[in-house]
């Protein structure tokens, strides 16, 4: 399975643009694909057939037909909601398409590792990463449910070479096939410092380690947005310590809308301790918040990584860490807008929540613990039979 140990240096000559919601990042991605002249590298977890997916398949087909080298690395489990027709279009088009780690119950341990990254590289000079899949959920309302709230980062500069290295390495490890040499057109653009951060599964998670280091170093703020607050004990301890030391610690979490309400309920079992230790908790109201954002003073991390136990052990993930006052200000502005449309959970209101809600939290926390026990059993069964 793909498992590398890259740790990239900080690159100081880059430019970044924060794209908010599918109405911004999908048009940017499609425009870049349609303008590509040499190469398109796309690594993606979630793919669901629909209007958005059709647009991407058509654009990728057309790019391949005009001679662009197109490589698609798509997670097999994340693509389970692709129609047979869409799969066939991708496999029959004149491009390179590989479905990462086909899921098999007979090889459950091997099948647990998923490629959760969302990465697009165009012509070796532009890259876009974020937390969104390719699905109508991020663009259109569905059954009276608003489109999901997510973010992406469009970039140019020195980090493109690192992203290219990441994709080529993962592709070669997953397929045992090499990629034809691709032209890296552009290196230094702008003056914004950034670092590519990876999680490669099997507890090799630089994203999590970097986040913990920055939480410990923070003196002004630690603001975190995450859609699934089933975090590790270490993360919860570090944010509690930061809050008790006077740092402005805020969590932006899903409110009434979520694709997995049981995960939100399970995560709420941690609220009481966090609130007691001065952590502020905001539940986002307008839509399901799927964004993964960490802001520690001026340091920002954005990408595909959720701060949960599953990501720590199994997922391939990719984030970009950025440290520049202009980009930090843009992220703070987004957080402020999202806090303003959230409900803040206070210690008093939490103590007064109804017993039915407490029962749901307990019940869903039980199921999370059961899943964790099953995960433990699978790991140790695998080790016994090696």
N, C-alpha and C positions, 0 to 999 in steps of 0.2 A: 504494500500500500504506500501511497505518497507519504513520505515522512522525512523532511529535511530540517536542517538546523540553522537556517539563515538568520543572522541578526544584522540588520542594515544600519549603516551610519546615518547621521543627520546630513541632509542635503540642504544647501542654503540658497539656492537660486531657482525658485519655483514661483508659480502664480496659481491661485486657487479661487474657485467660485463656488459658493454654497447654493445648491439648488434645493428648493423646498417643494415637496409633493410631486406626484406624477405629472401634474400639469406643467412642471418645469423640467424635470429630469428626463422624462420619456421623449419629448420633442428634441432635447439636446442630443440624446443618444441616437435617435433616428436620423437627425441631420448629419451627425458625424459618420454614421454608417453609410448614408447615401453619398457623402462626399469622399469617402475613403478611396485612395488610389493604389495603395500597396498591400496593406494587411489589416485584418480585423481579428482580434483575439477576444473572445467572450467566455468568461467563466461565471456560471450562474447556478444557483440552488433551486429557487422556486419558479416553476413555469406552469401556467395554467392556460389552456386553450380559451380563446376569446378574441375580442376585437384588438386588444393591444398585442397579443401574441401573433395574430395574423399579420399585423403591420411589421413586426420584427422579422418574421419568417420571409415575407415578401422582400423586405429591404436587404436581408442577408443573401437570398437567392439572386437578386439582381446584382449585388456586389460581386458575388462569385462568377456570375455570367459575364461580367465585364473584365474579368481577369484578376480581381483582388484575391489574395490568399486569405481564406476565412477558416479559422479554427474555433470550434465550439466545444467547450468542456462543460457538460451539463450533468448535474447530479441526478442519478437514476431515480432515487426515492422522491426527490423534490419535483421531478418531472412526471410523477404518477398521474397527474390530472391533465396531461397532454392527450388529445385524441389520437387514435391510431393514424388518422389522416395527417395530422400535424407531424407526428413522428416520421411517417413515411416521407413527407416533404423534406424534412431535414436530412434524412438519411440518403435520399435519392438526389438531392441537389449536388452540384459540382463543388462541394466544400468538404472540409474535414470535421466530422461530428462524432464525438465519443460520449457515451453515457457512463458517468463515473460510478464505479463500484455497484453493479447491479445487485439489488436487494434479494437475499435468499434466506428463508427461514432455516434451511439446513446448515447455513454458515452464519448464525446470528451474530457471533462476536465480530467477525470480519465485516458484517453488514452494518454494524453500528456506526462506523466512521463515515461521515457524510461531508461532501464538499459544500460548505455553507457560504462560500465567498460570492461576491457580486462585483465583478471586475470587467471593464471594457477598455481595450487599448486600441487606438486607431493610428495606423501608419507610423508607429513608433514615436509619436510626438504628443499625443493627447491621451489621457486616461480618465476614467470616471469610476468611482467606487461609491458604495452606499449600503443600505440595508434592505432595499426593496427587491422583490422578484419581478418577473415579467408576467403581469396578471392584471386583469381588469379591476381587481380590488383596490389598487393604488391609484386608479384614474377615475372610476365611475361609481356613483351610488348604485347599490344593489339591494333590492327588497327593502327599500327605505333606509338602508344602512349607508351612511356617507362613506366616501372614499377614505382609505387609510392615510394617516399622516406619517410621512417619512422624509428623509433627507438624503442627498448625495453630494459628492464633491467632484467638480470638474477641474482638471489640473493639467499643467504643462511644466516642463522643467527637468531638472536632474533626476527626480524620483521616477520618471518614466522608465529609465534604464532598469531600476530596481523592480518595478512592476513587470517589465518584460522578462526579467530573470525568474521571477516568481511563477509566471504563467508557463514559461518554457519548461522549468523544472517539474512542475506539477503535471503538465501534459506528458512529458517523457516518462515519469514514474507511473502514471496511470495507464498509459497505452503501450509502453515499451517501443514507442516510435519517436523519431526525432522530428524537429520542425526545421524546415528549410530556413537558411539564414535570412533574417528580415532586417530591413534598413532602419536604423535608429536615426531619425532625421534631426532631432532637436535636443539639446542638452540643457543649457542654462537660460532660463526665462524668469524675470522677476527677482524679488529679494526676500521671499518668504521661506523660512526654514521648516523642514518637515522630515519625518522618518516613516518609512514603511514598516508596519508591524504585522506579525503573522501569528496564527495559532495553527499548529500542524497535527493536533490530536495527540493522544497518548501522553497527556500532561505537559506537552511542550507548547506553552502558551505565553509568548512574549507580550501579547496584548494585555493579559491579566496582570502579569508581573509589572509592566510599565504603569498600568492604572494604579496599582497598589503603591508603587514608589511615589507617584505624583500626589496621591491622596495624603500620604505621610508628609510630603514636603509642603503642602498647601498651607497658606497663612491667611488668605482672604475668603476663598469660596471653593466648594466642591459641589457642583451641580451635575446630576446624573439623570438622563432619560433612558429608560429601558422598558421594553414591552413585557418582559417576563422576570418578575422579581423573585426568582428562586435562586438566590445567590449563595455563594459559599460563606461559611462562618467567618473566614478571614476577611472577606470584603465587608461584611456587616460590622465586624469588630473595628476595622480601620475607619469606617465612616463615623461610627459612634465616638471613637477616640478623637477624631478631628472635630466633631461637633462639641464635645466636652471641653476641648481646648480653645473654643471661641471661633472656630471657622464656621462660615455660613454654609451649612450642609443642607442641600435640598434634593429630594427625589421627585422626579416627574414620572408618574406611573399611570397605567390605564385606569379609567373610571368605569362607567357602566358598559362601555363597548370594548369588546376584546374578541379575538378569534379563538382564544382558549380561556373562558371565564374561570374555569376550575384552577388554572395556574395562578390567575390574579388572586383568587380567594385563598389559595395555599400560601401565597406570598404575604398576605395580610396578617398571618400569624406572627410576623416579626414586628408589626407596627408598634405595639405597646412598648417594647424595650427601646426601640429607636426613638420614639417620641419622648420617653423619659430622659433620654440622653441628649435632647435638644436638636435632633434631626427633624427637619421640616419635610412633610410629605404632602404632595399635591397630586390629586387624581384628575387627569385630563378628561374633560366632559364632551367636547363636540364630536369627536371621532375616536376610532381606535388609534392609539399612538404606537407606531411600529418603529420609530426612530431609535437609534442607538448612539447616544451622545454622552461624552464625559468632558466636563470643563473643570480644570483645577487651576485656579488663578488665571494665568494666560495660556496654559497648555490645553489643547483640544484634541480629543480622539474621536474619530467618526469612521464608521464602517459597518461590517456585518456582524460583529461579535456582541452577543448578549452576555451579561455578567451572571451566568448561571453555571451550575455544576456540569451540565451536559456539555456546554462549550469547552469547559476546562479539560475534559477528558477526551472527547470524541471528534469535535468538528474541526475542519479546515476553515479558518476565518482570516479576514484581512481588514485592517484598519489603517488609516493615515493619521499620524500625530502631527499637529501643526502648532507652531508657536510664533505668532505674529500679531501685533496689536490690532490691525485692521480686521483680520479674520476673527480674532477673539471678540471684537466688538460686534461683529455680525452675528456670531453665535449667541452672545449675551442678549442681543435684541430678540432673537428667535425665542430663547428661553423666557424672556420677559413676556412676550406675547402669549406663550403657552401657559405660563403661570397665571396670567390674567384670565384665561378661559378655563381654569381648573378650580376645583374645590380643595381648599387646604384642610387636611385632617388634623385636628388638634387633640391633645391628650384628653380633654374633657369630652369632646364629641365622640371620641373613640370609646371611652368608658360607657357612654350612653347608647351605643349601637344596640339594635334589637337582638333578642336571643336567636331568632331565625338566622340572622347573618353570622352570629358566632357559631351556630351549628354547621352552616355551609363551610366556614373556614376550617373547622375541625375535620369535617368529612373529607374535604379536598386535600387538606394537609396529610390525612391518613393515606390517600391514594398516591400522593407524591412520595411519601416514605415507602410505600409498597413498591413503587417503581424503582426507587433507589435500592431497595433490598434485592429486587430482581436483577438489577444491573450488577450488584455485588456478586450474586450467584453466577451470572453468566461469565463474569471476569474470572472467578475462581475455578469454575468448571473448565474454562478454556486453559487455565494454567495447569490444572491437574492432568489434562490430556495432551499437553505439548510433548 
